[in-house]
Each structure stands twice: as C-alpha cells, then as structure tokens.
Amino acid sequence: GVPAACPKLYGVLPRPCHALVLLNPQSGSGRALDDFQAVVQPMLAEADIATTVFVTERPHHAHEKVRDEDLSQWDTLVVMSGDGLLFEVVNGLMERPDWKEAMKKPLCILPGGSGNALAASINYYAGYDHVAKKKLLTNCTFILCKGLYTQMDLVSLSTASGKRFFSFLGFGWGFISDVDIDSEKYRWLGSARFTLGTLQCLAKLRVYQGPPRQPGPLPPDSLLVPLGQPVPAHWTVVPEEEFVLVYAIYQSHLGTNLLMAPAARLHDGCIHLFYMKAGISRVTLLKLFLAMSRGTHLDLNCPHLCYVPVRAFRLEPRVAAGIMTVDGEALACEPVQGQVHARLCRDGRSGKEEHDCPPPMASLAHGEEPCI
Ligand SMILES: Nc1ncnc2c1ncn2[C@@H]1O[C@H](COP(=O)(O)OP(=O)(O)OP(=O)(O)O)[C@@H](O)[C@H]1O
C-alpha cells in the first residue's frame, strides 16, 4: 500500500491495469523482447497488469507513436529499452497539443538497454541493493507490479540553433559523452561497453575549452535569457578555461555502475552539475571513475572535479569541438542552456518534508507539467 507517512507523494495504478509497452528489440545486447516474455510478462500477469507490446522498428518510431496515440486506453506507458527510447517518449508526449494531460500519464522504465541509468537510479531510490542485468529488470518489474508512481523533474534544454529538448537524465559535454557515443560499436558488450569506452577515451584524452554555468536559488520561472544575451548578473560564471568534461545530471546514476550524484532524487528540483578542469592526470581520472562505481568520487577531494547543485546552467563552448549528449543521445556541439522544471516548485512542499519521507518505491514516474 501507500506509505502512511506521506500518502500524497504517490499515485496508484488501477487494477486491472492496461499498459502499453514500447520495446526496442535492438537495445542493449538485443534481448529485450526475449527478456520481456520470459521475465516481465509472467510477473505482470500475476499483478493483473495486461500488456500490449509495441515493438519499435526504427529510430523515432516510439516518438511518433506516443505523439499520435489515443492515451485514454492506457493506464501507463512502459518503456522497455535503454534511456534513449524513453527520451523519445518524453519528447513525443511533449509535442502533443494536450501535453499537460499527456505528461500526467504514469511512465515506467524497464531496463533493456546497455546504459539503463534511470532504471538503476530508481532501483537506488527504492532502497534496493545495487544490481544489474536480470536482477535489475526483476526489481524494476516488481516496482511496476506494486503500481505506485510519483513525479519526476524534467530539464528543458535549448540550443543556440533553436532546438529544444526535455531531458530526464542528464546533459554532458566532453569525456563522459565521448565514452557514451564512441562506445556505441561495443553495444553487444552490454554495460561493459562503458568500461571499455572509458579506457579507450583515457588513452586519447581530449581537452575542451569553454565557460559554463550558474547556480540557484533562482525564481521558479524565467530562469533563462536568450542564448545570444549574457547570463543575468546574479548567475555564477565559471571563467573560461579548459575542461575535460561537463556533466549536468538529474538522476543518481549515469549508468548501471556509475553512481554519479548519490544525493539526487526523482523530484529534488535540482540539476547536479559536475565539471572537471584540465590538468588532471589519467591515473586520477581513472581513480575517480572507479570510485564513481560506489559513489565515493567526491570523497577523494580532487581539486580538478567541481560539483555544484543548480537550477539552471549555460554552457558556451569556445569552439564546436567534442560530443554533447542529452540523455545519452548525441548532439552537435553548440551553446546550450537548461533549467529544471521541478515538481517541488509547484507543489509547495518543503524540501525537508520531501526528504523525511521514504524514497519513492515506484518506478512509475510521471513528469510534472514543465512550466514553459
Ligand atoms: N528497431 C530499432 N532499430 C534500430 N534503432 C532503434 C529501433 N528502435 C528504436 N531505435 C533507436 O535506438 C536508440 C537507442 O535505443 P535504447 O536507448 O533503447 O538502447 P541502448 O542504446 O542500448 O541503451 P542505452 O540508452 O541505455 O545505452 C533509440 O534512440 C531509438 O531511436
């Protein structure tokens, strides 16, 4: 049942429940459909959750499906894939004229990809032990069976060329994004691809130049000015220097084995901004990444690694070099800014009450209506 201490934090799926499952058969090591049939379906059947499976045939297929779908027939949208397919689903829903209503539909992620950062984060928020692969899938399916769902922050990202994205996981530039994208060719390795990719990128460490960002507390609306204008005077500006990486993450995990922001929660109203200045040795960088598997990298007090929780940020690369990523998907390198659209802002609950409550016990999260 719903925890008595804070009943308003959770919604509950009806029973019987009808779920539309969007499944990418190519994600991760290509076993998503088999795993769904063998592991997920029997558990959902016992929980009285009926499923209709939509197998994606190409990129953008899920985006179009949820953009045009009559959502009233579904109690929840379940995404069985990596984070990339959920990114399509969130942005497809945001393209609908009725996006305010559409974004109230509970969303669920079941790990079928190679990164599975949101699934790993939800497993962590729920208080489960760190697990991967089939065990992570079983935990996330179990959370869906319980049927509790809660809200999630989204970050609105805009680029200098006029693109706009709604992001649930993170924005990155430099080292980590290189690993994410350069290692695509190793997707058959599953999550090991990130380990291999990290080692490869370490071998040819690149340095990026640019000035980023700012922190809060900031007013709940109009945090951003157009990218052509200077940031407001009260923003903190990190002077132009060379960066190895910039990563703005809003969930705890960057990958199944990367606990980058241990303090992050689904709706903490925060962007957890990390940046790493150039001059760091490869050995230290490797030590930081190894520590990140346990979430202890900040304890190393590395002077090159900076961490600031913020509500908005801007990144202005001096030259268009390197890969940028949004929720693991590649972007051309250009000036980008973003601000969090947090449930807490609208809800009026204090952060303290929020943290006094147990962490969400549901992988079902519906984003609040972002205040655009
Ligand atoms: N049938 C398909 N064939 C090829 N690509 C697809 C198909 N369906 C979806 N895609 C695309 O594949 C991309 C990656 O998918 P997804 O995120 O599910 O897997 P992944 O890359 O293994 O996982 P992760 O994001 O965790 O690394 C999605 O952005 C989507 O556009």
The ligand as a Gaussian input file, in Angstrom:
#p B3LYP/6-31G(d) Opt

LIG

0 1
 N       14.049000      -1.162000     -34.127000
 C       15.029000      -0.269000     -33.971000
 N       16.148000      -0.375000     -34.702000
 C       17.167000       0.485000     -34.545000
 N       17.146000       1.528000     -33.676000
 C       16.051000       1.694000     -32.934000
 C       14.937000       0.805000     -33.031000
 N       14.001000       1.210000     -32.159000
 C       14.498000       2.302000     -31.549000
 N       15.725000       2.616000     -32.002000
 C       16.640000       3.691000     -31.587000
 O       17.704000       3.173000     -30.785000
 C       18.153000       4.179000     -29.905000
 C       18.837000       3.561000     -28.680000
 O       17.938000       2.761000     -28.031000
 P       17.914000       2.463000     -26.491000
 O       18.215000       3.647000     -25.692000
 O       16.656000       1.786000     -26.208000
 O       19.075000       1.373000     -26.344000
 P       20.578000       1.420000     -25.893000
 O       21.314000       2.424000     -26.690000
 O       21.050000       0.042000     -25.861000
 O       20.505000       1.826000     -24.405000
 P       21.174000       2.964000     -23.571000
 O       20.498000       4.248000     -23.973000
 O       20.891000       2.562000     -22.196000
 O       22.603000       2.921000     -23.936000
 C       16.918000       4.978000     -29.587000
 O       17.233000       6.331000     -29.505000
 C       15.966000       4.712000     -30.753000
 O       15.808000       5.865000     -31.550000

